[in-house]
Amino acid sequence: MKREMKWSGLVLTTTLFAGLLAACGNNNDNAGNASPGASANPSATSSASEENLAPLTMTFYSEDPNPNWTNMQDEVGKVLTSKTGISLDAEFAVGDPVQKSSLIAASGEYPDLISAKQSISKFVDAGAVLDLTDLIDQYAPNIKKVFEGQMGRLKYSEEDPAIYVIPSYSTVGQQYFNAGGGFELQHRVVKELGYPQIKTVKDFEKAIKDYLTLHPKDENGNPNIGLSLNADDWHMYISVTNPAFLATGGADDGEFHIDVDTTEVTYHFRRPEEKEYFRWLNHMNAEGLLDKESFVQKYDQYKAKIATGRVLGLIDQDWDYGDGEKALKAEGKFEYGYGHYPVTLTEDYKEASFWPTGFMAGNGVSISKDNPDPVRAIKFLDYLASDEGQVLMNWGIEGKHYNVVDGKRVIPEEVNNRKVNDATNFQKESGIGNYNLLSAHYGDGVKDPTGNYYTTSFPEQIVAGFNDVEKEVLAAYQATTWRDLFPKEEEFKVRPWGASWNIPVPTESESVVLEKKLQDITWKRIPQAILAKPEEFDKIWDDYQKELLAADVEKAEDLREELVKARVRMWSE
């Protein structure tokens, strides 16, 4: 059912009049440039100068945690408030974020700004969020500039072409210069073993086993841990279940495997090769190489364990385990940091972490119907999307966090050292990294009109952030960054639907019930299969597959395939 939540009838106030005047004074003559780094006037993309700067606090809810949030009292946050007059009273989900979003969506009272990821469908169905089409068209030249040529992908669905979300998790022009996932091994492990080949799960297992034979305990007499997994709530996806398809040549389409040529959909746990991946984890457990607490430890315990330096191997993303590694770096224990390796079940598979999606749109920020001033809200988000806003969010304050030398932005060595080795405190103080998911922005590798990169994640700066130990390990593997070890994007076909997990599913859809039922079964059976005695694994797996069939997994596959095909049609228009 199409939602009639158009903005135009909601804000016929004096605020609208002020916004109209401000918009007229901030037309971006370069908004039609095909290249985001083409000859645009940086001042033209900053929309704050003639805005209403009266102090206004808006409430903000995000499904993602941000432990370094300082209520915009960090250095970047204070500048953002001075430029826009806006401050945010933020709430970040703890525990089960989907459940939290469900409660808020059902409450009838909504935060002013909402970042609900895939739960946005709950808010759309509740009539809680505004159609931003008109707001963007009239007041957001910078957002339109970022999404030039991609605006059609911002539509919610074929049936409801409204724009409810300003995408902030998907970026335009993204290039991946480094890897943050794959399988991780501490640098001390590969150095001690003479930099062995790390390509398959057997290679990974052998490195852990050989190192534990040499060093069963740390310098304090505590036992070293071979491999620890993070299975606390939604982290189960990241550390336990997603690696099963990535290590067997499957793209990240959430809980489904989709044939790139036919769009045929399979619940990915039904793939025979994934059974063998989980059999390997079962073997790791039987060999005593898997952390016995993997399926009972809480997230904080997992990170604290990593911070001890005793965990040799991980299967995770650096943003998930990063707090533990940052603690080690802050102590100067660089050999206890982790490298990223493109491990697969066997050499017959191609590790699929970088399978391209094209620009996906999807997850980002919405403006709720309870927002006191939608014009101020969209103009705040538009400032964040401006050249000035993006440089501020990514680089910080000129003269404090970076300097301009011969036309190039340069991060001073002492600032970069803090950014890398004292990352938590630096982010809290500076605010760099606290605001990137609030609005539209370009991806790594895109240059602004001055010829500088919008972000600080480009080859030279990435290498500058590596410590000597990391550089030594990379050199031993004939690589400059970890990305060099992984298959190149051009080795895969671009998925014309983006990613299945990024497709909104209406709350009334039968898919919601079916997929939740499948998840409950899977999250019970996968740990059970991994922790079973090896001789019991096949029976548990067979019972698991029968249970999936009884729970209508085939119908869930058909419904998901309909969504994928609808997305392909909509994006092909």
KOLDREN-442411 format. One record per residue (C-alpha): residue number from 1; residue in one letter; chain; x, y, z. Coordinates in steps of 0.2 Angstrom, whole numbers, plus 5000, padded with zeros to 4 digits. Last residue first. Example, Ala and Ser with C-alpha at 12.3 -4.5 7.8 and 13.67 -1.06 7.14 Angstrom:
residues 2
SITE     i   aa   ch   east   north     up
SITE     2    S    A   5068    4995   5036
SITE     1    A    A   5062    4978   5039
***
This chain:
residues 573
SITE     i   aa   ch   east   north     up
SITE   573    E    A   5069    5009   4924
SITE   572    S    A   5082    4996   4927
SITE   571    W    A   5083    5000   4946
SITE   570    M    A   5064    4996   4948
SITE   569    R    A   5065    4980   4938
SITE   568    V    A   5080    4973   4947
SITE   567    R    A   5072    4978   4964
SITE   566    A    A   5056    4968   4959
SITE   565    K    A   5067    4953   4954
SITE   564    V    A   5075    4953   4971
SITE   563    L    A   5058    4955   4980
SITE   562    E    A   5051    4941   4970
SITE   561    E    A   5066    4930   4974
SITE   560    R    A   5063    4933   4993
SITE   559    L    A   5046    4927   4992
SITE   558    D    A   5051    4911   4983
SITE   557    E    A   5065    4908   4995
SITE   556    A    A   5053    4910   5010
SITE   555    K    A   5042    4897   5001
SITE   554    E    A   5056    4885   5000
SITE   553    V    A   5061    4888   5018
SITE   552    D    A   5043    4883   5023
SITE   551    A    A   5047    4879   5042
SITE   550    A    A   5046    4860   5038
SITE   549    L    A   5059    4862   5025
SITE   548    L    A   5070    4871   5038
SITE   547    E    A   5067    4857   5051
SITE   546    K    A   5073    4844   5038
SITE   545    Q    A   5089    4854   5035
SITE   544    Y    A   5092    4855   5054
SITE   543    D    A   5089    4836   5056
SITE   542    D    A   5102    4833   5042
SITE   541    W    A   5114    4844   5051
SITE   540    I    A   5112    4836   5068
SITE   539    K    A   5114    4819   5060
SITE   538    D    A   5130    4824   5050
SITE   537    F    A   5138    4832   5066
SITE   536    E    A   5136    4818   5078
SITE   535    E    A   5152    4809   5074
SITE   534    P    A   5161    4825   5076
SITE   533    K    A   5155    4828   5093
SITE   532    A    A   5144    4843   5094
SITE   531    L    A   5149    4861   5097
SITE   530    I    A   5148    4866   5079
SITE   529    A    A   5132    4858   5075
SITE   528    Q    A   5124    4865   5091
SITE   527    P    A   5130    4882   5087
SITE   526    I    A   5122    4881   5070
SITE   525    R    A   5106    4873   5076
SITE   524    K    A   5100    4886   5088
SITE   523    W    A   5104    4901   5077
SITE   522    T    A   5097    4892   5062
SITE   521    I    A   5080    4888   5069
SITE   520    D    A   5077    4905   5076
SITE   519    Q    A   5083    4912   5059
SITE   518    L    A   5071    4901   5049
SITE   517    K    A   5056    4907   5060
SITE   516    K    A   5062    4925   5058
SITE   515    E    A   5063    4922   5039
SITE   514    L    A   5045    4915   5039
SITE   513    V    A   5037    4929   5049
SITE   512    V    A   5045    4943   5039
SITE   511    S    A   5042    4935   5022
SITE   510    E    A   5024    4934   5025
SITE   509    S    A   5024    4952   5022
SITE   508    E    A   5014    4964   5034
SITE   507    T    A   5030    4972   5040
SITE   506    P    A   5035    4977   5022
SITE   505    V    A   5052    4970   5017
SITE   504    P    A   5065    4983   5013
SITE   503    I    A   5079    4977   5001
SITE   502    N    A   5097    4980   5008
SITE   501    W    A   5099    4961   5014
SITE   500    S    A   5097    4956   4996
SITE   499    A    A   5112    4966   4990
SITE   498    G    A   5114    4977   4975
SITE   497    W    A   5100    4971   4964
SITE   496    P    A   5110    4971   4948
SITE   495    R    A   5124    4961   4956
SITE   494    V    A   5140    4967   4947
SITE   493    K    A   5149    4952   4940
SITE   492    F    A   5165    4946   4949
SITE   491    E    A   5183    4946   4944
SITE   490    E    A   5182    4965   4942
SITE   489    E    A   5181    4967   4961
SITE   488    K    A   5199    4961   4963
SITE   487    P    A   5202    4945   4974
SITE   486    F    A   5209    4948   4991
SITE   485    L    A   5228    4950   4995
SITE   484    D    A   5230    4968   4989
SITE   483    R    A   5216    4973   5001
SITE   482    W    A   5227    4970   5015
SITE   481    T    A   5238    4985   5010
SITE   480    T    A   5255    4986   5002
SITE   479    A    A   5256    4968   4998
SITE   478    Q    A   5271    4956   4994
SITE   477    Y    A   5266    4944   5008
SITE   476    A    A   5282    4948   5018
SITE   475    A    A   5279    4967   5014
SITE   474    L    A   5262    4965   5023
SITE   473    V    A   5270    4958   5038
SITE   472    E    A   5283    4971   5039
SITE   471    K    A   5271    4985   5036
SITE   470    E    A   5260    4978   5050
SITE   469    V    A   5275    4978   5062
SITE   468    D    A   5280    4995   5057
SITE   467    N    A   5263    5003   5061
SITE   466    F    A   5251    5006   5048
SITE   465    G    A   5242    5023   5047
SITE   464    A    A   5253    5030   5034
SITE   463    V    A   5249    5015   5023
SITE   462    I    A   5231    5020   5024
SITE   461    Q    A   5235    5038   5021
SITE   460    E    A   5245    5034   5005
SITE   459    P    A   5232    5022   4999
SITE   458    F    A   5216    5032   5002
SITE   457    S    A   5205    5031   5017
SITE   456    T    A   5206    5049   5023
SITE   455    T    A   5189    5054   5015
SITE   454    Y    A   5184    5068   5003
SITE   453    Y    A   5200    5065   4993
SITE   452    N    A   5209    5081   4988
SITE   451    G    A   5209    5088   4970
SITE   450    T    A   5202    5105   4976
SITE   449    P    A   5185    5101   4969
SITE   448    D    A   5183    5085   4979
SITE   447    K    A   5191    5068   4975
SITE   446    V    A   5182    5051   4977
SITE   445    G    A   5193    5036   4982
SITE   444    D    A   5184    5032   4998
SITE   443    G    A   5165    5035   4996
SITE   442    Y    A   5155    5051   4994
SITE   441    H    A   5143    5056   5007
SITE   440    A    A   5124    5057   5011
SITE   439    S    A   5119    5059   5029
SITE   438    L    A   5120    5054   5047
SITE   437    L    A   5132    5039   5045
SITE   436    N    A   5148    5050   5044
SITE   435    Y    A   5144    5059   5060
SITE   434    N    A   5155    5051   5074
SITE   433    G    A   5170    5047   5063
SITE   432    I    A   5180    5063   5067
SITE   431    G    A   5173    5069   5084
SITE   430    S    A   5189    5076   5089
SITE   429    E    A   5189    5072   5108
SITE   428    K    A   5179    5056   5107
SITE   427    Q    A   5187    5050   5091
SITE   426    F    A   5205    5053   5099
SITE   425    N    A   5200    5044   5115
SITE   424    T    A   5195    5029   5105
SITE   423    A    A   5208    5029   5092
SITE   422    D    A   5224    5030   5103
SITE   421    N    A   5235    5021   5091
SITE   420    V    A   5228    5025   5074
SITE   419    K    A   5221    5043   5077
SITE   418    R    A   5234    5047   5090
SITE   417    N    A   5248    5043   5078
SITE   416    N    A   5239    5052   5064
SITE   415    V    A   5239    5068   5075
SITE   414    E    A   5257    5067   5079
SITE   413    E    A   5262    5064   5061
SITE   412    P    A   5252    5079   5055
SITE   411    I    A   5238    5075   5043
SITE   410    V    A   5240    5082   5026
SITE   409    R    A   5227    5091   5015
SITE   408    K    A   5236    5095   4998
SITE   407    G    A   5236    5112   4990
SITE   406    D    A   5255    5114   4993
SITE   405    V    A   5252    5110   5011
SITE   404    V    A   5235    5111   5018
SITE   403    N    A   5235    5106   5037
SITE   402    Y    A   5225    5093   5046
SITE   401    H    A   5218    5090   5063
SITE   400    K    A   5221    5107   5071
SITE   399    G    A   5225    5119   5057
SITE   398    E    A   5210    5113   5047
SITE   397    I    A   5197    5105   5058
SITE   396    G    A   5192    5087   5055
SITE   395    W    A   5197    5076   5041
SITE   394    N    A   5181    5065   5038
SITE   393    M    A   5167    5075   5046
SITE   392    L    A   5174    5092   5042
SITE   391    V    A   5178    5087   5024
SITE   390    Q    A   5161    5080   5022
SITE   389    G    A   5153    5096   5029
SITE   388    E    A   5163    5108   5018
SITE   387    D    A   5159    5098   5002
SITE   386    S    A   5141    5097   5007
SITE   385    A    A   5133    5081   5013
SITE   384    L    A   5133    5087   5031
SITE   383    Y    A   5126    5103   5026
SITE   382    D    A   5111    5094   5017
SITE   381    L    A   5108    5084   5033
SITE   380    F    A   5106    5101   5042
SITE   379    K    A   5096    5108   5028
SITE   378    I    A   5084    5093   5029
SITE   377    A    A   5081    5095   5047
SITE   376    R    A   5079    5114   5047
SITE   375    V    A   5066    5111   5033
SITE   374    P    A   5058    5097   5043
SITE   373    D    A   5055    5108   5058
SITE   372    P    A   5047    5100   5074
SITE   371    N    A   5050    5082   5068
SITE   370    D    A   5035    5072   5073
SITE   369    K    A   5032    5065   5056
SITE   368    S    A   5050    5058   5056
SITE   367    I    A   5064    5062   5046
SITE   366    S    A   5074    5047   5039
SITE   365    V    A   5093    5043   5040
SITE   364    G    A   5102    5029   5031
SITE   363    N    A   5100    5011   5025
SITE   362    G    A   5095    5008   5007
SITE   361    A    A   5105    5016   4992
SITE   360    M    A   5114    5001   4984
SITE   359    F    A   5127    5010   4973
SITE   358    G    A   5135    4995   4963
SITE   357    T    A   5135    4979   4972
SITE   356    P    A   5152    4973   4969
SITE   355    W    A   5159    4956   4976
SITE   354    F    A   5173    4962   4988
SITE   353    S    A   5171    4950   5002
SITE   352    A    A   5169    4935   4990
SITE   351    E    A   5184    4924   4993
SITE   350    K    A   5186    4914   4977
SITE   349    Y    A   5183    4895   4979
SITE   348    D    A   5193    4880   4972
SITE   347    E    A   5207    4884   4984
SITE   346    T    A   5197    4876   4998
SITE   345    L    A   5186    4882   5012
SITE   344    T    A   5192    4900   5008
SITE   343    V    A   5203    4912   5018
SITE   342    P    A   5206    4930   5011
SITE   341    Y    A   5218    4935   5025
SITE   340    H    A   5217    4951   5036
SITE   339    G    A   5231    4954   5048
SITE   338    Y    A   5228    4957   5067
SITE   337    G    A   5237    4966   5081
SITE   336    Y    A   5247    4957   5094
SITE   335    E    A   5263    4961   5086
SITE   334    F    A   5259    4980   5089
SITE   333    K    A   5259    4978   5108
SITE   332    G    A   5262    4997   5110
SITE   331    E    A   5250    4998   5125
SITE   330    A    A   5238    5009   5114
SITE   329    K    A   5240    4996   5101
SITE   328    L    A   5233    4983   5112
SITE   327    A    A   5218    4993   5117
SITE   326    K    A   5215    4997   5099
SITE   325    E    A   5214    4978   5096
SITE   324    G    A   5200    4976   5108
SITE   323    D    A   5191    4991   5102
SITE   322    G    A   5192    4985   5084
SITE   321    Y    A   5183    4968   5086
SITE   320    D    A   5167    4973   5077
SITE   319    W    A   5174    4987   5066
SITE   318    D    A   5189    4976   5061
SITE   317    Q    A   5177    4963   5054
SITE   316    D    A   5176    4945   5060
SITE   315    I    A   5184    4928   5059
SITE   314    L    A   5197    4929   5073
SITE   313    G    A   5214    4920   5077
SITE   312    L    A   5228    4921   5090
SITE   311    V    A   5217    4927   5105
SITE   310    R    A   5229    4930   5120
SITE   309    G    A   5232    4948   5117
SITE   308    T    A   5223    4953   5133
SITE   307    A    A   5213    4966   5123
SITE   306    I    A   5205    4951   5113
SITE   305    K    A   5198    4945   5129
SITE   304    A    A   5191    4962   5133
SITE   303    K    A   5183    4963   5116
SITE   302    Y    A   5174    4946   5118
SITE   301    Q    A   5169    4950   5136
SITE   300    D    A   5161    4966   5130
SITE   299    Y    A   5151    4956   5116
SITE   298    K    A   5145    4943   5128
SITE   297    Q    A   5152    4926   5130
SITE   296    V    A   5141    4910   5128
SITE   295    F    A   5144    4904   5110
SITE   294    S    A   5163    4907   5109
SITE   293    E    A   5166    4902   5127
SITE   292    K    A   5175    4886   5122
SITE   291    D    A   5187    4896   5111
SITE   290    L    A   5190    4885   5096
SITE   289    L    A   5207    4876   5094
SITE   288    G    A   5203    4862   5106
SITE   287    E    A   5204    4849   5091
SITE   286    A    A   5185    4845   5093
SITE   285    N    A   5181    4864   5092
SITE   284    M    A   5191    4866   5076
SITE   283    H    A   5183    4850   5069
SITE   282    N    A   5166    4858   5072
SITE   281    L    A   5172    4874   5063
SITE   280    W    A   5177    4863   5049
SITE   279    R    A   5160    4854   5048
SITE   278    F    A   5153    4872   5048
SITE   277    Y    A   5162    4875   5031
SITE   276    E    A   5157    4858   5025
SITE   275    K    A   5139    4862   5027
SITE   274    E    A   5142    4878   5018
SITE   273    E    A   5148    4868   5003
SITE   272    P    A   5132    4859   5003
SITE   271    R    A   5121    4875   5001
SITE   270    R    A   5106    4874   5012
SITE   269    F    A   5113    4887   5024
SITE   268    H    A   5112    4900   5010
SITE   267    Y    A   5093    4900   5009
SITE   266    T    A   5092    4898   4990
SITE   265    V    A   5087    4912   4978
SITE   264    E    A   5087    4910   4959
SITE   263    T    A   5092    4927   4952
SITE   262    T    A   5096    4919   4935
SITE   261    D    A   5114    4926   4931
SITE   260    V    A   5120    4932   4948
SITE   259    D    A   5113    4916   4957
SITE   258    I    A   5107    4922   4974
SITE   257    H    A   5112    4915   4991
SITE   256    F    A   5101    4920   5005
SITE   255    E    A   5103    4925   5023
SITE   254    G    A   5110    4942   5019
SITE   253    D    A   5115    4944   5001
SITE   252    D    A   5134    4944   5004
SITE   251    A    A   5141    4936   4989
SITE   250    G    A   5145    4917   4989
SITE   249    G    A   5162    4909   4985
SITE   248    T    A   5163    4897   4999
SITE   247    A    A   5173    4907   5011
SITE   246    L    A   5161    4922   5009
SITE   245    F    A   5146    4910   5011
SITE   244    A    A   5151    4903   5028
SITE   243    P    A   5159    4919   5034
SITE   242    N    A   5142    4926   5035
SITE   241    T    A   5136    4913   5048
SITE   240    V    A   5149    4915   5063
SITE   239    S    A   5158    4931   5065
SITE   238    I    A   5147    4944   5056
SITE   237    Y    A   5130    4935   5057
SITE   236    M    A   5132    4930   5075
SITE   235    H    A   5136    4948   5080
SITE   234    W    A   5117    4950   5079
SITE   233    D    A   5115    4942   5097
SITE   232    D    A   5132    4938   5105
SITE   231    A    A   5140    4925   5093
SITE   230    N    A   5158    4933   5093
SITE   229    L    A   5170    4919   5088
SITE   228    S    A   5187    4915   5096
SITE   227    L    A   5201    4905   5087
SITE   226    G    A   5217    4898   5095
SITE   225    I    A   5217    4905   5113
SITE   224    N    A   5233    4907   5122
SITE   223    P    A   5233    4899   5140
SITE   222    N    A   5238    4911   5154
SITE   221    G    A   5256    4909   5161
SITE   220    N    A   5259    4928   5162
SITE   219    E    A   5271    4928   5146
SITE   218    D    A   5257    4919   5136
SITE   217    K    A   5253    4901   5136
SITE   216    P    A   5253    4887   5123
SITE   215    H    A   5268    4895   5114
SITE   214    L    A   5277    4883   5102
SITE   213    T    A   5262    4870   5100
SITE   212    L    A   5250    4885   5100
SITE   211    Y    A   5259    4892   5085
SITE   210    D    A   5258    4876   5075
SITE   209    K    A   5240    4874   5079
SITE   208    I    A   5235    4892   5074
SITE   207    A    A   5246    4892   5058
SITE   206    K    A   5239    4875   5054
SITE   205    E    A   5221    4880   5056
SITE   204    F    A   5223    4895   5044
SITE   203    D    A   5231    4885   5031
SITE   202    K    A   5218    4871   5033
SITE   201    V    A   5204    4885   5032
SITE   200    T    A   5212    4890   5015
SITE   199    K    A   5223    4904   5009
SITE   198    I    A   5236    4908   5022
SITE   197    Q    A   5253    4904   5015
SITE   196    P    A   5266    4904   5029
SITE   195    Y    A   5275    4920   5035
SITE   194    G    A   5290    4912   5043
SITE   193    L    A   5280    4904   5057
SITE   192    E    A   5285    4916   5071
SITE   191    K    A   5281    4931   5059
SITE   190    V    A   5264    4923   5055
SITE   189    V    A   5259    4921   5073
SITE   188    R    A   5266    4937   5080
SITE   187    H    A   5256    4947   5067
SITE   186    Q    A   5240    4940   5075
SITE   185    L    A   5229    4931   5063
SITE   184    E    A   5212    4937   5055
SITE   183    F    A   5200    4929   5043
SITE   182    G    A   5191    4940   5030
SITE   181    G    A   5187    4957   5036
SITE   180    G    A   5194    4975   5036
SITE   179    A    A   5202    4976   5019
SITE   178    N    A   5210    4991   5012
SITE   177    F    A   5209    5002   4996
SITE   176    Y    A   5191    4999   4993
SITE   175    Q    A   5184    5011   4980
SITE   174    Q    A   5167    5019   4983
SITE   173    G    A   5160    5031   4970
SITE   172    V    A   5144    5035   4979
SITE   171    T    A   5142    5028   4997
SITE   170    S    A   5130    5016   5005
SITE   169    Y    A   5128    5017   5023
SITE   168    S    A   5122    5035   5022
SITE   167    P    A   5106    5033   5011
SITE   166    I    A   5094    5047   5014
SITE   165    V    A   5078    5037   5018
SITE   164    Y    A   5060    5039   5015
SITE   163    I    A   5060    5043   4997
SITE   162    A    A   5043    5038   4989
SITE   161    P    A   5041    5026   4975
SITE   160    D    A   5028    5015   4984
SITE   159    E    A   5023    5001   4974
SITE   158    E    A   5039    4998   4965
SITE   157    S    A   5048    5001   4981
SITE   156    Y    A   5056    5014   4993
SITE   155    K    A   5064    5025   4980
SITE   154    L    A   5082    5030   4983
SITE   153    R    A   5088    5020   4968
SITE   152    G    A   5080    5033   4956
SITE   151    M    A   5091    5046   4963
SITE   150    Q    A   5106    5038   4957
SITE   149    G    A   5111    5049   4942
SITE   148    E    A   5116    5063   4954
SITE   147    F    A   5116    5056   4972
SITE   146    V    A   5130    5067   4979
SITE   145    K    A   5124    5082   4969
SITE   144    K    A   5106    5079   4975
SITE   143    I    A   5112    5079   4993
SITE   142    N    A   5121    5095   4990
SITE   141    P    A   5106    5104   4983
SITE   140    A    A   5095    5099   4997
SITE   139    Y    A   5081    5112   5000
SITE   138    Q    A   5068    5111   4986
SITE   137    D    A   5071    5094   4978
SITE   136    I    A   5077    5086   4994
SITE   135    L    A   5061    5092   5004
SITE   134    D    A   5050    5087   4989
SITE   133    T    A   5056    5069   4989
SITE   132    L    A   5058    5067   5008
SITE   131    D    A   5042    5056   5010
SITE   130    L    A   5041    5058   5029
SITE   129    V    A   5042    5045   5042
SITE   128    A    A   5030    5038   5055
SITE   127    G    A   5016    5031   5044
SITE   126    A    A   5017    5015   5054
SITE   125    D    A   5021    5005   5038
SITE   124    V    A   5036    5017   5035
SITE   123    F    A   5042    5015   5053
SITE   122    K    A   5042    4996   5052
SITE   121    S    A   5050    4997   5035
SITE   120    I    A   5064    5007   5043
SITE   119    S    A   5069    4991   5052
SITE   118    Q    A   5082    4987   5038
SITE   117    K    A   5093    5002   5045
SITE   116    A    A   5084    5011   5058
SITE   115    S    A   5092    5028   5057
SITE   114    I    A   5078    5040   5063
SITE   113    L    A   5078    5059   5065
SITE   112    D    A   5065    5068   5075
SITE   111    P    A   5062    5053   5087
SITE   110    Y    A   5045    5045   5086
SITE   109    E    A   5029    5044   5097
SITE   108    G    A   5016    5031   5090
SITE   107    S    A   5024    5018   5101
SITE   106    A    A   5024    5004   5088
SITE   105    A    A   5039    5011   5078
SITE   104    I    A   5048    5013   5095
SITE   103    L    A   5045    4995   5101
SITE   102    S    A   5049    4988   5084
SITE   101    S    A   5065    4998   5083
SITE   100    K    A   5071    4991   5100
SITE    99    Q    A   5067    4974   5094
SITE    98    V    A   5078    4976   5079
SITE    97    P    A   5092    4984   5090
SITE    96    D    A   5093    4969   5101
SITE    95    G    A   5104    4974   5116
SITE    94    V    A   5108    4992   5115
SITE    93    A    A   5101    5005   5103
SITE    92    F    A   5108    5022   5102
SITE    91    E    A   5099    5037   5108
SITE    90    A    A   5105    5054   5102
SITE    89    D    A   5100    5072   5108
SITE    88    L    A   5106    5081   5093
SITE    87    S    A   5112    5099   5091
SITE    86    I    A   5107    5110   5076
SITE    85    G    A   5112    5128   5075
SITE    84    T    A   5118    5124   5058
SITE    83    K    A   5136    5130   5057
SITE    82    S    A   5139    5132   5075
SITE    81    T    A   5131    5115   5078
SITE    80    L    A   5143    5107   5066
SITE    79    V    A   5158    5116   5073
SITE    78    K    A   5154    5110   5090
SITE    77    G    A   5152    5092   5084
SITE    76    V    A   5169    5093   5075
SITE    75    E    A   5177    5097   5092
SITE    74    D    A   5168    5085   5103
SITE    73    Q    A   5153    5091   5113
SITE    72    M    A   5141    5084   5100
SITE    71    N    A   5132    5073   5113
SITE    70    T    A   5149    5065   5116
SITE    69    W    A   5147    5049   5105
SITE    68    N    A   5162    5037   5107
SITE    67    P    A   5151    5022   5111
SITE    66    N    A   5141    5023   5095
SITE    65    P    A   5129    5009   5093
SITE    64    D    A   5120    5005   5077
SITE    63    E    A   5101    5005   5078
SITE    62    S    A   5101    5024   5078
SITE    61    Y    A   5088    5037   5086
SITE    60    F    A   5090    5055   5085
SITE    59    T    A   5081    5069   5095
SITE    58    M    A   5082    5087   5088
SITE    57    T    A   5089    5101   5097
SITE    56    L    A   5087    5119   5090
SITE    55    P    A   5098    5134   5093
SITE    54    A    A   5094    5148   5081
SITE    53    L    A   5105    5147   5066
SITE    52    N    A   5092    5150   5052
SITE    51    E    A   5102    5147   5037
SITE    50    E    A   5112    5160   5026
SITE    49    S    A   5129    5153   5029
SITE    48    A    A   5124    5135   5031
SITE    47    S    A   5122    5129   5014
SITE    46    S    A   5140    5124   5009
SITE    45    T    A   5140    5117   4992
SITE    44    A    A   5143    5134   4983
SITE    43    S    A   5158    5137   4994
SITE    42    P    A   5167    5122   4987
SITE    41    N    A   5164    5129   4969
SITE    40    A    A   5163    5113   4958
SITE    39    S    A   5176    5109   4944
SITE    38    A    A   5174    5090   4944
SITE    37    G    A   5176    5079   4959
SITE    36    P    A   5158    5073   4960
SITE    35    S    A   5159    5069   4941
SITE    34    A    A   5143    5071   4931
SITE    33    N    A   5141    5089   4936
SITE    32    G    A   5123    5094   4938
SITE    31    A    A   5124    5101   4955
SITE    30    N    A   5137    5113   4949
SITE    29    D    A   5126    5129   4950
SITE    28    N    A   5122    5125   4968
SITE    27    N    A   5108    5136   4974
SITE    26    N    A   5111    5143   4991
SITE    25    G    A   5103    5160   4992
SITE    24    C    A   5087    5154   4985
SITE    23    A    A   5087    5140   4998
SITE    22    A    A   5089    5152   5012
SITE    21    L    A   5074    5162   5007
SITE    20    L    A   5064    5146   5005
SITE    19    G    A   5069    5140   5022
SITE    18    A    A   5064    5157   5030
SITE    17    F    A   5047    5155   5022
SITE    16    L    A   5045    5137   5027
SITE    15    T    A   5050    5142   5045
SITE    14    T    A   5036    5155   5045
SITE    13    T    A   5024    5140   5043
SITE    12    L    A   5017    5129   5029
SITE    11    V    A   5026    5114   5035
SITE    10    L    A   5015    5099   5034
SITE     9    G    A   5006    5099   5017
SITE     8    S    A   5022    5098   5007
SITE     7    W    A   5029    5084   5016
SITE     6    K    A   5020    5069   5007
SITE     5    M    A   5016    5055   5019
SITE     4    E    A   5003    5046   5008
SITE     3    R    A   5010    5029   5010
SITE     2    K    A   5007    5017   4995
SITE     1    M    A   5000    5000   5000
***
